Each structure stands twice: as structure tokens, then as C-alpha cells.
Amino acid sequence: MSVKIASIFVLVVISLSFTLPAHAFSADEKFLNKLENDSIFYFIKESNPANGLIKDSSRPGSPCSVAAVGFGLTAICIGESRGWISKDDAYYVILKTLKTFRDTVPNEHGFFYHFLDMRTGSRAWNSEASSIDTALFLAGALFAGEYFKGTEIEKIANALYERVEWPWMLNNKKILCMGWKPESGFLWYYWDSYSEAMILYALAIGSPTHPIPSECWFEWKRPVDSYKDFPVIYSYTGSIFTYQYSHAWIDFRDLYEDGINYYTNSVNAVKANREFCIDNSTTYKTYSENTWGLSACLGPDGYNGYGAKPGAALHDGTIPPCGMAGALVFDPIQSLNGLKDLYVRYKDFLYGKYGFKDAFNIDRDWWADEYLGIDVGITALMIENYRSGLVWGKFMRIPAIKRWILKCFHKNSNSKTNK
């Protein structure tokens, strides 16, 4: 780690109890219960009951998204833990899905294509065999295996994980490639800088069968900049999801890398994102102290990698509610206040059967009429981590994650979250 990063990045140890003021608890808990419940049922209703594949979007004709399946496998377990889905139903759906990926869905050296035909499971949209989407799927599969430990679900999840040939995706480099296509080979792009790919590297390094060297963890760049008083090891786009996705499963609170704590980094990124939106609220009517969370999502002109500073900060007044929902574990008070405010003010336009629709833009009078699986997914998982820590608690027990931590981190023995 460079001296520059160590000197610029201010480490702040934050211990969250994730409890709300007593006078507000009942109403807030009821609201979160509704949003979490509604979000989870996306993964039941927008799936193919014959094979367990889950749609990328609620739009008719949408293909399956492998990443959405990963979020869905985790969400279904959460639904069972909350009593919203019966244990038998949850087990049956997850087992069917994993068998589909084992027996039907094509793979390249264990990596799955980004999008799949909902009926046949075959490659869709000329998509790539995707390293990050495979990792997000496997995170969900391994979590389900830990949740239903000692069952066939765990056995198949482990088999899917163990067959992935992670070194192949290095393509003779020290950083992982983003994907591969049969028509043209490896993509030009690599996971060479801070991004949502931490969970990809974690699974690749922790593999019991085909691991990549632990040195690969330290090969990707960690650029540092600040917005206001918040120093951030930042992603290129500045999209808030890049500070959330790996954290949906991995509890980084007690993990330290040369003075860096990635949980604290996400706290700073979330606060910077909110400040950026407040600072631009005179230009865009959508933004306010309760409406922030710039992230990749649908927009008036199609899907865009929206983000805040530090980073490229592409933005046009479009906000996805999942940006704040995914930030609940990093800034609970402001995230919850923002979500409740959106519900009160805009529920007739923005809230539906699966919770908040994907995004909106007041300046353009544009309101999404669909849901994206990954955005609904980060909402459900982070609400549960905020409420109970269930996903973190189960996932951190997985042997592969323990191996990765042992190779790349040290734990803070004084942290309250480690007691």
C-alpha cells in the first residue's frame, strides 16, 4: 500500500448497534418490514418456477440475470428466516435453481454468462462469460449452502464454486478479466482498480480447488480523493453500488489492510454521495438532503452509470431508491430518513408491488415503471444486515472467506463487532 493512500485515508473505527430511538422504533420497523418483504417477493414472482431462473428486470421478455439469481438465493433465505416463505418452499426453490445451474446452464471454465434465456438457460443477448456476475451468483449460492447447512443445497453450491477455474480468468495477468466471449476471447477490460469486485477477488483467492495467488488482491489500484471532509478510495464512476455490493455479503467492519478499513471507506463514500447531491440540489430538483444515492440505474435515456464525486460523477437528476437502501448499514439515520421521505411524498408514482421502482427524475418528469433484480436485491440484503446482520453472520463462516481473510487481512481484536 502506498504512503499516499495511508496518509490521505483517515481511518475511523465505527461501531454500529443498528438500533433506532425507542420512540421511532415501531413505525420505522414497520416500514422496513414492508419494504423488505415487498422486495423479496420479486425473486419469487419474477422467476421461472420450472427452473428457478430469475429475471433481470420485471419488464416482459427480460432474460435471466445471473447476478440477480445470486441476490435472489440470499433473499429467499431471508424470507424464510422472517417467516414470509415456508422452509419447504424456500428449500425447494433454491435446490431447483442450483440444479439448473449445475445441469443445464452452460459455463466456460465454471464461469456463467451474464444473461440467460429464462426458459432454456442458454446464453442470451450475446453476453459474456462474466467474472463479477458469476461471483455474485456464487455468493448467493454459498450463502444458501451455509443457511441450509448439511443439505444437498450446500453440496451443490460447493460443487459449483469448486469447478470455477479462477486462474483462467487472469489471462496470464495478475488481475482478473471482466469476461470472455466465444467469438472474440477475453474482454479488453480488467478489474484493475477499486470497484464492486472485492467479492470476486475474495472468492477467487479463497477457492479450495483453483485459487489465484493472494498477491492479486494487492494488484488493483486504490485511488484516493476527497469530497468535502470525506476521503475515499473511490471507484471510477463514483456509483454508490460499488461501495455496497461486496458488503452485502462480506462484513468488512473488523478487517484491516495496511490501515484501511473498507467498511469505513464505504461510510465516507456514502456521506460524500449525499453531500454531492445536496450541493447540486439547486441544479436538479430531484436532489435534496433526503434524496440522494447516485448509482447505476435506469434513467430517462436508458441505463446509465450515474455517480457522485470522487469519481467521474455522471449525473442528470436521476436517483434510484436502492442507493439509499443499500447505504442503511453505513449511514442508518440519513438512509432511513430518505427512504421514508420518498415513500411519503412519491409512493403513488414510485412504490409498487416489489417496493420502490428502479429510479425517478423530477426534472424530466420521468418515473421508472419497472424493477431491476440487482437493485431490488441490494435493498433486501442491506435491510436485513441492518436489522439483524443475518447475511454477514452466515457468510463470514464460509471456509473460503476465512481463507481469503487469513491471506489478505488482519482483524481488529479491539473492535466491539468482534466480541
Secondary structure, DSSP 8 states (H G I E B T S, - for coil): --HHHHHHS------------HHHHHHHHHHHHHHHHHHHTHHHHTB-TTT--BBSBSSTT--EEHHHHHHHHHHHHHHHHTTSS-HHHHHHHHHHHHHHHHHTS-EETTEEBSEE-TTT--B-TT--EEHHHHHHHHHHHHHHHHHTTTSHHHHHHHHHHHT--GGGGGTTSSS-BSEEETTTEE-S-B--BSSTTHHHHHHHHH-SSS---GGGGGTSB--EEEETTEEEE--SS--GGGGTHHHHH---TTEEBTTB-HHHHHHHHHHHHHHHHHHTTTT-TT-BTTB----EEEETTEEEE---TTTT---SS-B-HHHHHTTTTTSHHHHHHHHHHHHHHHHHHHEETTEE-S-EETTTTEE--S-BHHHHHHHHHHHHHHHT-HHHHHHTTSHHHHHHHHHH-EE-TT-GGG-
